[in-house]
Amino acid sequence: MVESEGGTYFGPLLNMCYEGTGEFRHLDGGVYEGEFSKSKRSGTGTFHFANGDTYSGTWADDQMVEGTYTFADGRTYQGKFSDGKFSSGTFTLGRSAEARGYSDFTADIDNGQVTSLSFQQKDGLHYNGEVNGYAEITYADGNKYAGDVKNGVSDGKGTFRWMSGGSQAASYVGDWSQGVMSGSGTYYYTAGDYPHVTGSFVNGKLNGSAQYYKEAGKSFKTSWENGVCKNNNVH
């Protein structure tokens, strides 16, 4: 047993240094159980933090390297660490998910940044995919989006499907900007190929000239203003 300013060490010594498998009880309540080298945590070991968090895994030069960090409320992170921070691995809400409004929640982390998410909220919203890239989203009302996202919101090229009773009622394929139809796209009025209209969308509504396809081989040039068709002969 060795008393120091930081706490108490129990274990073997070599040249007056902590060496081998031992235990260090910090004055603030934290406890480390595991391997030491030259008085530093090195090898495998578990640290019980005073606030109830725990880390179990590998250590080098007194720093967490790779393992599982479990928060007192049930959240977990499994992966690599850099300078004491999450580096590359997987974060989950664990048993705290329900209290936070989720059925489940998982996030992939790379170089300290969240790169992809997979979660389902208790209200029905389901997200699966990258934060910036491609994702599939099912909304609480059953409607679905699949395509490009930016910061988790539809942005770029994508397809939105309006659902009714579990079946597709209509769809839009085209450009998006932060959750809104914006740019070139095609709106399908039913689950089939016809009728549909192709044109330019602004703030979620058709504007300007567009081509309306009533059925195969039959189409009209149309004009739209704020989502309202100005051609009376198109039905």
Solvent accessible surface area in square Angstrom, and as a share of the most:
residue,aa,sasa,rsa
1,M,149,0.67
2,V,45,0.26
3,E,116,0.52
4,S,52,0.34
5,E,172,0.77
6,G,38,0.36
7,G,1,0.01
8,T,21,0.12
9,Y,0,0.00
10,F,68,0.28
11,G,35,0.34
12,P,65,0.41
13,L,76,0.38
14,L,104,0.52
15,N,133,0.68
16,M,164,0.73
17,C,42,0.25
18,Y,27,0.10
19,E,48,0.22
20,G,32,0.31
21,T,94,0.55
22,G,11,0.11
23,E,36,0.16
24,F,20,0.09
25,R,123,0.45
26,H,61,0.27
27,L,139,0.69
28,D,113,0.59
29,G,46,0.44
30,G,1,0.01
31,V,38,0.22
32,Y,1,0.00
33,E,77,0.35
34,G,10,0.09
35,E,65,0.29
36,F,11,0.05
37,S,42,0.27
38,K,154,0.65
39,S,45,0.29
40,K,91,0.38
41,R,46,0.17
42,S,34,0.22
43,G,27,0.26
44,T,77,0.45
45,G,10,0.09
46,T,32,0.18
47,F,16,0.07
48,H,74,0.33
49,F,63,0.26
50,A,69,0.53
51,N,107,0.55
52,G,44,0.42
53,D,11,0.06
54,T,40,0.23
55,Y,0,0.00
56,S,56,0.36
57,G,17,0.16
58,T,54,0.32
59,W,12,0.04
60,A,49,0.38
61,D,92,0.48
62,D,48,0.25
63,Q,92,0.41
64,M,28,0.13
65,V,58,0.34
66,E,82,0.37
67,G,14,0.13
68,T,46,0.27
69,Y,26,0.10
70,T,42,0.25
71,F,39,0.16
72,A,51,0.39
73,D,55,0.29
74,G,4,0.04
75,R,60,0.22
76,T,38,0.22
77,Y,0,0.00
78,Q,120,0.53
79,G,11,0.10
80,K,108,0.46
81,F,17,0.07
82,S,61,0.40
83,D,129,0.67
84,G,35,0.34
85,K,147,0.62
86,F,58,0.24
87,S,23,0.15
88,S,34,0.22
89,G,19,0.19
90,T,50,0.29
91,F,31,0.13
92,T,37,0.21
93,L,12,0.06
94,G,40,0.38
95,R,179,0.65
96,S,10,0.07
97,A,8,0.06
98,E,121,0.54
99,A,98,0.76
100,R,120,0.44
101,G,27,0.26
102,Y,42,0.16
103,S,71,0.46
104,D,73,0.38
105,F,34,0.14
106,T,46,0.27
107,A,3,0.02
108,D,62,0.32
109,I,20,0.10
110,D,70,0.36
111,N,125,0.64
112,G,42,0.40
113,Q,126,0.56
114,V,70,0.41
115,T,57,0.33
116,S,24,0.15
117,L,35,0.17
118,S,40,0.26
119,F,21,0.09
120,Q,70,0.31
121,Q,47,0.21
122,K,118,0.50
123,D,93,0.48
124,G,28,0.27
125,L,41,0.20
126,H,66,0.29
127,Y,9,0.04
128,N,73,0.37
129,G,19,0.18
130,E,79,0.35
131,V,23,0.13
132,N,90,0.46
133,G,28,0.27
134,Y,108,0.41
135,A,0,0.00
136,E,88,0.39
137,I,9,0.05
138,T,40,0.23
139,Y,67,0.25
140,A,64,0.50
141,D,103,0.53
142,G,26,0.25
143,N,21,0.11
144,K,86,0.37
145,Y,3,0.01
146,A,36,0.28
147,G,6,0.06
148,D,53,0.27
149,V,7,0.04
150,K,109,0.46
151,N,102,0.52
152,G,21,0.20
153,V,58,0.33
154,S,5,0.04
155,D,37,0.19
156,G,27,0.26
157,K,129,0.55
158,G,9,0.09
159,T,26,0.15
160,F,27,0.11
161,R,99,0.36
162,W,74,0.26
163,M,42,0.19
164,S,73,0.47
165,G,89,0.86
166,G,70,0.67
167,S,70,0.45
168,Q,47,0.21
169,A,46,0.35
170,A,9,0.07
171,S,5,0.03
172,Y,0,0.00
173,V,69,0.40
174,G,11,0.10
175,D,30,0.16
176,W,21,0.07
177,S,55,0.36
178,Q,92,0.41
179,G,35,0.34
180,V,62,0.36
181,M,26,0.12
182,S,39,0.25
183,G,27,0.26
184,S,73,0.47
185,G,6,0.06
186,T,20,0.12
187,Y,54,0.21
188,Y,53,0.20
189,Y,80,0.31
190,T,58,0.34
191,A,68,0.52
192,G,38,0.37
193,D,98,0.51
194,Y,88,0.33
195,P,36,0.23
196,H,24,0.11
197,V,1,0.00
198,T,55,0.32
199,G,14,0.14
200,S,51,0.33
201,F,9,0.04
202,V,76,0.44
203,N,124,0.63
204,G,20,0.19
205,K,96,0.41
206,L,10,0.05
207,N,43,0.22
208,G,39,0.37
209,S,93,0.60
210,A,10,0.08
211,Q,52,0.23
212,Y,12,0.05
213,Y,73,0.28
214,K,79,0.34
215,E,88,0.39
216,A,74,0.57
217,G,93,0.90
218,K,89,0.38
219,S,49,0.31
220,F,52,0.21
221,K,170,0.72
222,T,5,0.03
223,S,52,0.34
224,W,30,0.10
225,E,106,0.48
226,N,93,0.48
227,G,31,0.30
228,V,87,0.50
229,C,39,0.23
230,K,110,0.47
231,N,45,0.23
232,N,138,0.71
233,N,99,0.51
234,V,20,0.12
235,H,164,0.73
